[in-house]
Amino acid sequence: MSVARTIDWRLYVVTDDVLLQGRSHREVLEAAIAGGATVVQYRAKHASTRQMVAEAQALRDLTRRTGIPFIVNDRLDVALAVDADGVHVGQDDMPVALARRLIGDKLLGVSAHSLHQATKAVQDGADYLGVGPIFATATKPDAEPPIGLGELRRIRQHISIPIVAIGGINQANAADVMRAGVDGIAVVSAVVAADDVTAAARQLRALVSVVQEKAL
C-alpha cells in the first residue's frame, strides 16, 4: 500500500501569505492543526527563497511535533532543503515525471483541472491529486474556471489514488463536495483568513467527518 493511502486527507489546509492578516504561517497552521487539520501545505508566492526556507523549517518543526504531513507548494528545492514530507506541483510547474525522479519516495501532489490531466498525473507518478477549482475562488487570480461537482464525480470514478478537492470550498458546501467521493477537501481562505482559525478548522473537520462516516 502506498504511503498516500495511509494518510488522513480529510482537511488539507493551505497557507497563503496574502491572507495571513499579520500572523505568521506557523501561527496559522498551529491553530489549524489544533482545530483538526490533517495535512498542511506551505504556499508563499511572494517570499524570497531564503525567507521560504526559514518559514518552511519552522513549519517542519511544528509538523514533526504534531505528526501532521507537511507539503511545500511548487518549490522542490525548499521541500528538499527542510526535508518536507512532499511537494505539490501545478500544471505550469515542473513536469510531474521529473519531479517524481527528483524527490524520490516523498509525497508528490499534482493539481488537475480535468480527467485528462488527472490521468496523466497518475501515469507520471503522482501520489495524490488536488482537483479543482470546484467553485469560483478569489484566492488564486489565475485560477482555471470552476469544474463543478459533476466533473469532480467523473474524475473520482476514473482515478484510484487519493483526491482532495479545492477551490471555493467552505462550511456551506463542504459536505456536498465530500459526497462526490473525494478523500478530503483542501481549503485556503475558509481557514487561513478566518478570525478564529481553530474554530474554522474544527467546523470543517466536523462537516467532512460526518459525511465520510456515513459513507463507510
C-alpha positions in Angstrom: 0.0 0.0 0.0 1.3 3.4 -0.9 2.0 5.9 1.9 -0.6 8.3 0.4 -3.3 5.8 1.1 -2.5 5.7 4.8 -2.8 9.4 5.2 -5.9 11.1 6.6 -6.7 13.6 3.8 -10.0 14.9 5.3 -8.9 18.5 6.0 -5.9 19.8 4.0 -5.1 23.4 4.9 -3.0 25.6 2.5 -1.4 28.8 3.7 -1.3 31.9 1.7 1.0 34.8 2.5 -1.7 37.4 1.3 -4.3 36.1 3.7 -2.4 35.8 7.0 -3.7 39.1 8.4 -0.4 39.9 10.1 0.0 36.4 11.5 2.9 34.0 10.6 2.5 30.8 8.6 3.4 28.9 11.8 0.8 30.7 13.9 -1.9 30.0 11.4 -1.1 26.4 10.8 -0.6 25.7 14.5 -4.1 27.0 15.1 -5.4 25.0 12.1 -3.9 21.8 13.4 -5.4 22.5 16.8 -8.8 22.6 15.1 -8.3 19.3 13.2 -6.3 19.9 10.0 -4.9 16.6 8.9 -2.5 17.8 6.2 -0.9 21.2 5.8 0.8 22.9 2.8 3.1 25.9 2.8 2.4 28.3 -0.1 4.2 31.6 -0.3 4.1 33.1 -3.7 5.8 36.4 -2.7 8.6 35.4 -0.5 12.3 35.1 -1.3 14.0 31.7 -1.3 15.8 32.5 2.0 12.5 33.5 3.7 10.8 30.4 2.3 13.4 28.1 3.7 13.2 29.8 7.2 9.4 29.7 7.3 9.3 26.1 5.9 11.8 25.0 8.5 9.6 26.4 11.3 6.6 24.6 9.9 8.7 21.4 9.5 9.5 21.5 13.2 5.8 22.1 14.0 4.5 19.3 11.9 7.1 16.8 13.2 6.0 17.6 16.7 2.3 17.2 15.9 2.6 14.3 13.5 0.9 16.1 10.5 2.1 15.6 6.9 3.8 18.7 5.6 3.8 19.6 1.9 5.5 22.5 0.2 3.8 24.2 -2.8 5.7 24.3 -6.1 9.3 24.6 -4.8 11.1 21.2 -4.8 14.3 22.9 -3.6 12.6 24.2 -0.5 10.8 20.9 0.2 14.1 19.0 0.0 16.0 21.7 2.0 13.8 21.3 5.0 13.0 17.6 4.5 9.3 18.2 4.0 7.0 15.1 3.5 6.3 16.1 0.0 5.7 18.8 -2.7 2.7 19.8 -4.7 3.0 21.0 -8.3 0.6 22.6 -10.7 0.1 22.2 -14.4 2.6 25.1 -15.2 5.2 23.9 -12.7 7.9 21.3 -13.0 6.8 18.3 -15.1 5.4 15.6 -12.8 7.7 12.8 -14.1 10.8 14.9 -13.5 9.5 16.0 -10.0 9.0 12.3 -9.2 12.6 11.5 -10.1 14.0 14.3 -8.0 12.0 13.8 -4.8 12.3 10.0 -4.6 9.8 8.5 -2.3 8.4 11.8 -0.9 4.8 12.6 -1.5 4.0 14.1 -4.8 0.8 16.0 -5.2 -0.5 17.4 -8.6 -3.2 19.9 -9.4 -5.6 18.7 -12.0 -8.5 20.5 -13.7 -9.8 17.7 -15.9 -9.9 14.0 -16.2 -7.2 14.1 -18.9 -4.8 16.0 -16.6 -5.7 13.7 -13.7 -5.0 10.6 -15.7 -1.7 11.9 -17.0 -0.6 12.9 -13.5 -1.2 9.4 -12.2 0.7 7.9 -15.1 3.6 10.2 -14.3 3.8 9.3 -10.7 1.5 11.5 -8.6 0.7 10.1 -5.2 -2.5 12.3 -4.8 -4.4 14.9 -6.7 -5.7 18.3 -5.9 -8.7 18.6 -8.2 -10.5 21.9 -8.9 -11.3 24.6 -8.7 -14.7 23.2 -7.8 -16.3 26.6 -7.3 -15.2 30.1 -8.1 -12.4 31.4 -5.9 -10.6 34.7 -5.4 -7.7 33.1 -3.7 -5.9 32.5 -7.0 -6.4 35.3 -9.5 -5.1 33.0 -12.3 -7.3 30.0 -11.3 -8.9 27.9 -14.0 -12.8 28.1 -14.5 -14.7 26.1 -11.9 -15.2 22.5 -12.9 -18.2 21.8 -10.6 -19.3 18.8 -8.7 -20.3 16.8 -11.8 -16.8 16.8 -13.2 -15.4 16.1 -9.8 -17.5 12.9 -9.6 -16.4 11.9 -13.1 -12.8 12.2 -12.2 -13.3 10.3 -8.9 -14.9 7.4 -10.9 -11.8 7.0 -13.0 -9.0 7.8 -10.6 -8.0 5.5 -7.8 -5.3 7.5 -5.9 -6.4 9.9 -3.2 -8.2 13.1 -4.3 -8.6 16.3 -2.4 -11.0 18.8 -3.9 -10.0 22.5 -3.8 -11.4 25.9 -4.9 -14.1 27.9 -3.2 -14.9 25.3 -0.5 -16.3 26.5 2.8 -18.7 25.5 5.6 -21.7 25.9 3.3 -20.6 23.5 0.6 -18.0 21.2 2.1 -20.5 18.4 2.8 -21.7 18.4 -0.9 -18.1 18.2 -2.0 -17.3 15.2 0.2 -20.4 13.4 -1.1 -18.7 13.4 -4.5 -16.5 10.6 -3.1 -13.2 12.5 -2.6 -10.8 11.7 0.2 -10.8 15.3 1.6 -11.1 19.0 1.0 -8.3 21.5 0.6 -9.1 25.0 1.9 -7.3 28.3 1.9 -9.3 31.3 2.8 -12.0 29.4 4.7 -9.4 28.7 7.4 -6.4 30.9 6.8 -8.4 34.1 6.6 -10.7 33.3 9.5 -10.6 35.5 12.6 -10.6 32.2 14.6 -8.6 29.8 12.6 -9.0 26.9 15.1 -12.8 27.3 15.2 -13.0 27.4 11.4 -10.9 24.3 11.0 -12.9 22.5 13.7 -16.2 23.2 11.9 -14.9 22.0 8.6 -13.3 18.9 10.1 -16.7 18.0 11.7 -18.6 18.5 8.4 -16.3 16.3 6.4 -16.1 13.7 9.1 -19.9 13.3 9.3 -20.1 12.7 5.5 -17.2 10.3 5.5 -18.6 8.2 8.4 -21.9 7.9 6.7 -20.2 6.6 3.5 -18.4 3.8 5.4 
